[in-house]
Amino acid sequence: MVIFRRFTSRCIILLLAFGFTVTPLDGVLAQSGSVFSDIQGHWAQPFIEQLVQQGIVEGRLPGQFDPDAWVDRAEVTKMALVAFASPSMKKAAASSRFPDIPVTAWYASYVAEARHMGVVQGYSDGMFHADQYVNRVEALKIVLGAAGVPLETSFQRLFADVAPGDWYASYVDCAVERGLMSPDGVGQFGAAQFVTRAEMTKLIAGLTTRSHISASH
């Protein structure tokens, strides 16, 4: 053991002498968000790296986060639950499961717990439709619900695609007030637009840390 330690110490000294940098393993892991080649210079890079370090999101493929890809109901539900549910997430009752979700599906426990919490609901056919893409207002409902954010009853902002009587009006008002999502700049919020993975990271990061990271989106 002593010989091994002496050998290791001499190797480190030689590496430093030739200009190499020795980085602790935990330092590499702490910067894991930067290993995604497709987020360099992206407006959401700081949000993505923040949530990767917190263990809330991960890449889709090795070295790729796919920030501009749309997200489906299963992915949005998992992100919201991982970010805001109790670490010791209780096992939801069987009655909280949807008939179109196999018990063995990777997202089954997240969806069941979200339904138990009242965060998600099924469609008129009684199904969850896990692979269906989520629009911006649906994402707001799931994430704000999981985070337990109180909603204002009075709608302050009017957009061409958001009326005071719409079910999502208070969610949009809350998101814009907190800087979690932004309108499209031409008088519309983009309520029906599918939400991207990048937008999800900004939304969640803004609620987990009340981040004031600047991003023009």
C-alpha positions in Angstrom: 0.0 0.0 0.0 2.8 2.4 0.9 4.6 1.6 -2.4 1.4 2.2 -4.4 0.9 5.6 -2.7 4.5 6.6 -3.5 4.0 5.5 -7.1 0.7 7.5 -7.4 2.2 10.6 -5.9 5.2 10.5 -8.3 2.8 10.1 -11.2 0.8 13.1 -10.2 4.0 15.1 -9.7 5.2 14.1 -13.2 1.8 15.1 -14.7 1.9 18.5 -13.1 5.5 19.0 -14.2 4.5 18.4 -17.8 1.5 20.8 -17.6 -1.3 18.3 -17.2 -4.3 19.2 -15.0 -5.5 16.6 -12.5 -9.3 17.0 -12.0 -11.1 15.3 -9.2 -13.8 12.9 -10.3 -16.6 14.7 -8.5 -15.6 17.9 -10.4 -16.2 16.1 -13.7 -19.6 15.0 -12.5 -20.5 18.4 -11.3 -19.9 19.7 -14.8 -21.8 17.0 -16.5 -24.2 19.4 -18.2 -21.4 20.7 -20.4 -20.9 17.3 -22.0 -23.8 17.9 -24.3 -22.4 19.1 -27.6 -25.8 20.3 -28.9 -26.4 22.9 -26.1 -23.2 25.0 -26.5 -24.4 28.5 -27.1 -28.0 27.6 -26.8 -30.2 30.2 -25.0 -31.2 27.5 -22.5 -27.7 26.2 -21.8 -27.5 27.6 -18.2 -30.9 26.1 -17.3 -30.1 22.7 -18.8 -26.7 22.5 -17.0 -28.4 23.6 -13.7 -31.0 20.9 -13.9 -28.6 18.2 -15.0 -26.4 19.0 -12.0 -29.5 18.7 -9.7 -30.4 15.3 -11.3 -33.7 16.6 -12.6 -33.1 16.1 -16.4 -30.8 14.0 -18.5 -29.8 13.6 -22.1 -31.6 11.5 -24.6 -28.5 10.1 -26.2 -24.8 10.1 -25.1 -23.5 13.6 -25.6 -26.9 15.0 -26.7 -29.7 16.8 -24.9 -31.9 17.5 -27.9 -33.0 20.9 -26.5 -35.4 21.9 -29.3 -37.2 18.6 -29.4 -40.8 18.4 -28.2 -41.7 16.6 -25.0 -44.5 14.2 -24.4 -46.8 13.7 -21.4 -44.7 11.0 -19.9 -41.5 13.2 -20.0 -43.2 16.3 -18.7 -44.7 14.4 -15.8 -41.4 12.8 -14.8 -39.6 16.1 -14.9 -42.2 17.8 -12.7 -42.3 14.9 -10.2 -38.5 14.6 -10.0 -38.2 18.4 -9.4 -41.0 18.9 -6.9 -42.3 15.7 -5.4 -41.1 14.4 -2.2 -37.8 12.4 -2.5 -39.6 9.5 -0.7 -42.4 9.5 -3.3 -45.1 7.2 -2.0 -46.4 4.4 -4.1 -49.7 5.5 -5.5 -52.7 3.2 -5.3 -53.6 1.0 -8.2 -56.7 3.2 -8.7 -54.3 6.0 -9.7 -53.1 4.1 -12.7 -54.3 4.6 -16.3 -55.4 1.5 -18.3 -53.1 2.5 -21.2 -50.0 2.5 -19.1 -48.2 -0.8 -18.5 -47.1 -1.4 -14.9 -43.6 -2.0 -16.2 -43.4 1.3 -18.2 -40.5 3.5 -17.0 -42.9 6.4 -16.4 -45.7 4.4 -14.7 -44.9 5.3 -11.1 -44.5 9.0 -12.0 -47.8 9.2 -13.8 -49.6 7.3 -11.1 -48.2 9.6 -8.4 -49.0 12.7 -10.4 -52.6 11.5 -10.8 -52.8 10.8 -7.1 -51.7 14.3 -6.4 -54.2 15.7 -8.8 -51.5 17.1 -11.1 -52.5 15.1 -14.2 -55.8 13.8 -15.5 -56.8 11.5 -18.3 -58.7 12.3 -21.5 -62.4 11.7 -22.1 -61.6 8.1 -23.2 -60.0 7.4 -19.8 -56.5 7.1 -21.2 -53.4 9.0 -20.4 -51.8 9.0 -23.9 -48.2 9.1 -22.6 -46.6 9.7 -26.0 -48.7 12.6 -26.9 -46.8 15.9 -27.2 -47.6 18.6 -24.7 -48.4 22.3 -25.5 -47.2 25.2 -23.5 -50.3 25.6 -21.3 -50.6 21.9 -20.6 -47.0 21.9 -19.5 -47.7 24.9 -17.2 -50.6 23.2 -15.6 -48.5 20.0 -14.8 -45.4 21.8 -13.6 -47.1 24.6 -11.6 -49.5 22.0 -10.1 -46.6 19.7 -9.0 -44.7 22.7 -7.5 -47.8 23.8 -5.6 -47.7 27.4 -7.0 -50.8 29.4 -6.0 -52.6 30.9 -8.9 -54.1 34.4 -9.0 -57.8 34.6 -9.6 -57.6 37.8 -11.6 -56.2 37.6 -15.1 -54.0 40.7 -15.8 -52.6 40.1 -19.2 -54.5 39.6 -22.5 -53.0 37.8 -25.5 -54.7 37.1 -28.8 -54.7 33.4 -28.0 -55.5 33.7 -24.3 -58.9 35.0 -23.1 -59.9 35.6 -19.4 -62.4 32.7 -19.6 -59.9 30.1 -20.8 -59.0 27.4 -18.3 -55.3 28.1 -18.7 -55.5 31.9 -18.3 -54.3 32.0 -14.7 -51.5 29.6 -15.5 -50.3 31.9 -18.3 -50.6 35.0 -16.1 -48.5 33.3 -13.4 -45.8 32.1 -15.9 -45.4 35.5 -17.5 -45.4 37.3 -14.1 -42.6 35.0 -12.8 -40.7 35.1 -16.1 -41.1 31.4 -16.6 -42.3 31.6 -20.1 -42.5 34.5 -22.6 -45.1 35.5 -25.3 -44.0 35.3 -28.9 -43.6 39.0 -29.3 -46.5 39.5 -31.7 -49.3 39.7 -29.2 -49.7 35.9 -28.7 -48.6 33.6 -25.9 -48.3 30.6 -28.1 -50.7 28.5 -26.0 -51.1 25.8 -28.5 -47.5 25.4 -29.4 -45.7 22.3 -28.3 -43.3 22.8 -25.5 -39.6 22.0 -26.0 -37.1 20.4 -23.7 -35.3 23.7 -23.5 -38.5 25.5 -22.5 -39.1 22.9 -19.8 -35.7 23.5 -18.2 -36.3 27.2 -18.0 -39.7 26.7 -16.5 -38.5 24.2 -13.9 -35.3 26.1 -13.1 -37.3 29.3 -12.5 -39.4 27.5 -9.9 -36.7 25.4 -8.2 -34.3 28.2 -7.5 -36.2 31.4 -8.6 -33.3 31.8 -11.0 -32.7 35.1 -12.6 -30.5 33.8 -15.4 -31.1 35.9 -18.4 -32.5 34.3 -21.5 -34.3 35.9 -24.3 -37.0 33.3 -24.8 
